[in-house]
Amino acid sequence: MKTRLDIATVVALGIIITLFSACVLVARGDEKVTGEEKATETKSKNVLSDLEKAKERVAPTHHLVYRFRPGELVRTKVVHLATVETKIKGVAENTKSRTISTRAWHIREVDASGNITFDNMVERVEMWNSVEGRQEVHFDSATDKSPPAEFTHVAASVGKVLASIKIDPQGRILSRTNNQAQYNPGIGDLTVPFPPADRQPVKAGATWSISDELKMPLEDGTVKKIQTQQQYKLEKVEAGVATISVATIVLTPVNDPKIQSQLVQRLQRGTIKFDLDAGRLLYKQMDIDQQVFGFSGADSHMQYLARFTEEPVKEDVQAAANKTKTTAK
């Protein structure tokens, strides 16, 4: 009996040792495979990295510049929609506005360096404003002779040269002479400021920024200066059209809700389409969606929604196309 137990024990021990050895061998084999896989993975990553670098080196470059001819008239249709919802001491108010304008650039000169001098004006403007609980106000400069009191300053400026401006080919303002009291009927920035000449051409993925200083009036009569930055990125170029993203970044800490309520109108984010061959804007859209709490008491709340779009006047685009066809014949 004792001999049988000893034999059984020996057999059991043998099986255990065998299984253990097999496990060890398998484990060693796994370690070896894992090591090979890691080496292969690392090599693959290096190859991909090299390919990306090679792709970056051979990626096409692009010049972002404005191109105009002396005597040319460039019109764009600008639409600005805004909704402001406020709640103060439990009383809610909803204000909506719409501005549709035709902006025109009369190109006076293009010098040897490509710098462009033009007169900026608004040929027509249609404005509509609605405040909850009040009568709607509307004005169309093309049909209305007597504007409402709210739009008197707008009517006085329509059809007149607002400013004579000189920009470089990259859209940066070199000089400006204002001829009329300036107002902003939802027409947005005049140009898209591209990277300077010494930083061009650029590739898709390129970024650049424009610093700005905003002056916000305070209740005590002083002014608070807010440093901001417009950040641009060339997202892609397809069929000669550059797609550029833009976003406003506030660099100065602003903790006062009253100042924040003024600042929200400047916090734009959007997309620009630019025709590289023609050297001019195809489409621009900027959106704002901001909320401010406590701007007029602890329980006050404001939400500001806005959309700004700009694109060439369709009639002018069609006329240019027809002219091109006629010239080709």
TAJO-V899189 format. One record per backbone hydrogen bond with DSSP energy under -1.0 kcal/mol. CO is the residue of the C=O (numbers start at 1). NH is the residue of the N-H. If there is no record, write none. Layout:
# TAJO-V899189
co:CO nh:NH
co:CO nh:NH
This chain:
# TAJO-V899189
co:1 nh:5
co:2 nh:6
co:3 nh:7
co:4 nh:8
co:5 nh:9
co:6 nh:10
co:7 nh:11
co:8 nh:12
co:9 nh:13
co:10 nh:14
co:11 nh:15
co:12 nh:16
co:13 nh:17
co:14 nh:18
co:15 nh:19
co:16 nh:20
co:17 nh:21
co:18 nh:22
co:19 nh:23
co:20 nh:24
co:21 nh:25
co:22 nh:26
co:23 nh:27
co:24 nh:28
co:25 nh:29
co:26 nh:30
co:27 nh:31
co:28 nh:32
co:29 nh:33
co:30 nh:34
co:31 nh:35
co:32 nh:36
co:33 nh:37
co:34 nh:38
co:35 nh:39
co:36 nh:40
co:37 nh:41
co:38 nh:42
co:39 nh:43
co:40 nh:44
co:41 nh:45
co:42 nh:46
co:43 nh:47
co:44 nh:48
co:45 nh:49
co:46 nh:50
co:47 nh:51
co:48 nh:52
co:49 nh:53
co:50 nh:54
co:51 nh:55
co:52 nh:56
co:53 nh:57
co:54 nh:58
co:62 nh:202
co:69 nh:72
co:72 nh:107
co:74 nh:105
co:75 nh:313
co:76 nh:103
co:77 nh:311
co:78 nh:101
co:79 nh:309
co:80 nh:99
co:81 nh:307
co:82 nh:97
co:83 nh:305
co:84 nh:95
co:85 nh:303
co:86 nh:93
co:87 nh:301
co:88 nh:91
co:91 nh:88
co:93 nh:86
co:94 nh:132
co:95 nh:84
co:96 nh:130
co:97 nh:82
co:98 nh:128
co:99 nh:80
co:100 nh:126
co:101 nh:78
co:102 nh:123
co:103 nh:76
co:104 nh:121
co:105 nh:74
co:106 nh:119
co:107 nh:71
co:109 nh:117
co:111 nh:114
co:115 nh:111
co:116 nh:167
co:117 nh:108
co:117 nh:109
co:118 nh:165
co:119 nh:106
co:120 nh:162
co:120 nh:163
co:121 nh:104
co:122 nh:159
co:124 nh:102
co:125 nh:141
co:126 nh:100
co:127 nh:139
co:128 nh:98
co:129 nh:137
co:130 nh:96
co:131 nh:134
co:137 nh:129
co:139 nh:127
co:140 nh:143
co:140 nh:144
co:148 nh:151
co:149 nh:152
co:151 nh:155
co:152 nh:156
co:154 nh:157
co:154 nh:158
co:157 nh:160
co:162 nh:179
co:162 nh:180
co:163 nh:120
co:164 nh:177
co:165 nh:118
co:166 nh:174
co:166 nh:175
co:167 nh:116
co:168 nh:171
co:169 nh:66
co:170 nh:194
co:172 nh:168
co:175 nh:166
co:177 nh:164
co:184 nh:186
co:196 nh:199
co:197 nh:200
co:202 nh:62
co:203 nh:206
co:206 nh:234
co:208 nh:232
co:210 nh:230
co:212 nh:228
co:214 nh:226
co:216 nh:224
co:218 nh:221
co:222 nh:218
co:224 nh:216
co:226 nh:214
co:227 nh:251
co:227 nh:252
co:228 nh:212
co:229 nh:249
co:230 nh:210
co:231 nh:247
co:232 nh:208
co:233 nh:235
co:233 nh:245
co:234 nh:205
co:236 nh:243
co:238 nh:241
co:240 nh:276
co:241 nh:238
co:242 nh:274
co:243 nh:235
co:243 nh:236
co:244 nh:272
co:245 nh:233
co:246 nh:270
co:247 nh:231
co:249 nh:229
co:256 nh:260
co:257 nh:261
co:259 nh:263
co:260 nh:264
co:263 nh:266
co:264 nh:267
co:266 nh:268
co:268 nh:248
co:269 nh:287
co:270 nh:246
co:271 nh:285
co:272 nh:244
co:273 nh:282
co:273 nh:283
co:274 nh:242
co:275 nh:279
co:275 nh:280
co:279 nh:67
co:280 nh:275
co:283 nh:273
co:284 nh:310
co:285 nh:271
co:286 nh:308
co:287 nh:269
co:288 nh:306
co:290 nh:304
co:292 nh:302
co:297 nh:300
co:300 nh:294
co:301 nh:87
co:302 nh:292
co:303 nh:85
co:304 nh:290
co:305 nh:83
co:306 nh:288
co:307 nh:81
co:308 nh:286
co:309 nh:79
co:310 nh:284
co:311 nh:77
co:313 nh:317
co:314 nh:318
co:315 nh:319
co:316 nh:320
co:317 nh:321
co:318 nh:322
co:319 nh:323
co:320 nh:324
co:321 nh:325
co:322 nh:326
co:323 nh:327
co:324 nh:328
co:325 nh:329
